[in-house]
Amino acid sequence: MQAKDELGRYGESLAARMLSDRGYEILHRNWRCRQGELDIVAATGRTLVVCEVKTRRSNRFGAPAEAVHPGKANRIRSLTTQYLAAHPGRWQDIRFDVVSVLRPAAGPAQLQHLIGAF
């Protein structure tokens, strides 16, 4: 389990850096409440962006983003409601993104930012 956790942290760090480099303000990483965790909460302008990060070593079991199934998306929406209750703001829009990170055994990691993925 430790290797999987390390891979996840690696992917989240890459995703946060990529978003920051693209001008997003990272508000929280690994925001937790009793119901669960949001990987990255960011802002771009007046849009709150909740970003789920999925990291894999290969596409053997499908692309990383395919792990965000409808049940997972609903859970993230529910957690976002909890986040907004704890951190009220004047957001004009809320968007749900996915960052897919593929870290092969050789070569650099490949990131894909799916904007408005669900």
C-alpha positions as CSV (number, residue, x, y, z in Angstrom):
1,M,0.0,0.0,0.0
2,Q,2.9,2.3,0.7
3,A,4.1,2.2,-3.0
4,K,0.6,3.1,-4.1
5,D,0.3,6.0,-1.7
6,E,3.7,7.3,-2.9
7,L,2.6,7.1,-6.5
8,G,-0.5,9.0,-5.6
9,R,1.4,11.7,-3.8
10,Y,3.8,11.9,-6.8
11,G,0.9,12.4,-9.2
12,E,-0.8,15.0,-7.0
13,S,2.5,17.0,-6.7
14,L,2.9,17.0,-10.5
15,A,-0.7,17.9,-11.0
16,A,-0.5,20.8,-8.5
17,R,2.7,22.1,-10.2
18,M,1.1,21.9,-13.6
19,L,-2.0,23.8,-12.5
20,S,0.1,26.4,-10.8
21,D,2.2,26.8,-13.9
22,R,-1.0,27.4,-15.8
23,G,-2.0,30.2,-13.5
24,Y,-4.3,28.4,-11.1
25,E,-4.2,29.3,-7.5
26,I,-3.9,26.2,-5.4
27,L,-6.3,26.7,-2.4
28,H,-6.0,23.3,-0.8
29,R,-4.3,20.0,-1.4
30,N,-5.8,16.8,0.1
31,W,-8.7,18.8,1.8
32,R,-10.4,16.4,4.2
33,C,-13.6,16.2,6.0
34,R,-15.5,13.4,7.7
35,Q,-16.9,12.2,4.4
36,G,-13.7,12.0,2.5
37,E,-11.0,14.0,0.6
38,L,-10.6,16.3,-2.3
39,D,-7.3,16.0,-4.1
40,I,-6.8,19.6,-5.2
41,V,-9.0,22.6,-4.8
42,A,-7.9,25.5,-7.0
43,A,-9.2,28.8,-8.4
44,T,-8.9,30.4,-11.8
45,G,-10.5,33.8,-11.8
46,R,-13.9,33.5,-10.1
47,T,-14.1,29.8,-10.9
48,L,-13.6,27.2,-8.2
49,V,-11.9,24.1,-9.7
50,V,-12.1,20.8,-7.8
51,C,-9.6,18.5,-9.4
52,E,-9.4,14.7,-9.0
53,V,-5.9,13.3,-9.7
54,K,-5.5,9.7,-10.9
55,T,-2.1,8.3,-11.3
56,R,-1.1,4.9,-12.8
57,R,2.1,3.2,-13.9
58,S,0.5,1.9,-17.1
59,N,-2.7,1.8,-19.1
60,R,-3.0,-1.9,-18.5
61,F,-6.3,-1.5,-16.7
62,G,-7.4,1.6,-18.7
63,A,-6.4,5.2,-18.7
64,P,-6.0,6.8,-15.2
65,A,-9.0,9.1,-15.8
66,E,-11.3,6.1,-16.5
67,A,-11.2,5.4,-12.7
68,V,-13.4,8.5,-12.2
69,H,-16.7,6.6,-12.6
70,P,-20.1,8.1,-12.0
71,G,-20.1,7.0,-8.3
72,K,-16.8,8.7,-7.7
73,A,-18.0,11.9,-9.5
74,N,-21.1,12.0,-7.3
75,R,-18.9,11.6,-4.2
76,I,-16.7,14.5,-5.3
77,R,-19.7,16.7,-5.9
78,S,-20.9,15.8,-2.4
79,L,-17.5,16.6,-0.8
80,T,-17.5,19.9,-2.7
81,T,-20.7,20.9,-1.0
82,Q,-19.0,20.2,2.3
83,Y,-16.0,22.2,1.2
84,L,-18.2,25.2,0.2
85,A,-19.9,25.1,3.6
86,A,-16.5,25.2,5.3
87,H,-15.0,27.8,2.9
88,P,-17.7,30.1,1.7
89,G,-16.8,32.3,-1.2
90,R,-18.2,34.2,-4.0
91,W,-17.6,31.8,-6.9
92,Q,-19.3,32.5,-10.2
93,D,-18.8,29.0,-11.3
94,I,-17.7,25.6,-10.0
95,R,-15.9,23.2,-12.3
96,F,-14.8,19.6,-11.9
97,D,-11.5,18.6,-13.6
98,V,-9.5,15.4,-13.7
99,V,-5.7,15.3,-14.1
100,S,-4.5,11.9,-15.4
101,V,-0.9,11.1,-14.7
102,L,0.8,8.2,-16.3
103,R,4.2,7.3,-14.9
104,P,5.8,4.7,-17.0
105,A,8.9,2.7,-15.8
106,A,11.1,4.6,-18.2
107,G,10.8,8.2,-19.4
108,P,8.9,11.2,-18.1
109,A,5.5,11.2,-16.7
110,Q,2.6,12.1,-19.0
111,L,-0.1,14.5,-17.7
112,Q,-3.5,15.1,-19.2
113,H,-5.8,17.8,-17.9
114,L,-9.4,17.1,-18.6
115,I,-11.3,20.4,-18.0
116,G,-14.9,20.0,-17.0
117,A,-14.6,16.2,-17.0
118,F,-17.8,15.7,-15.0
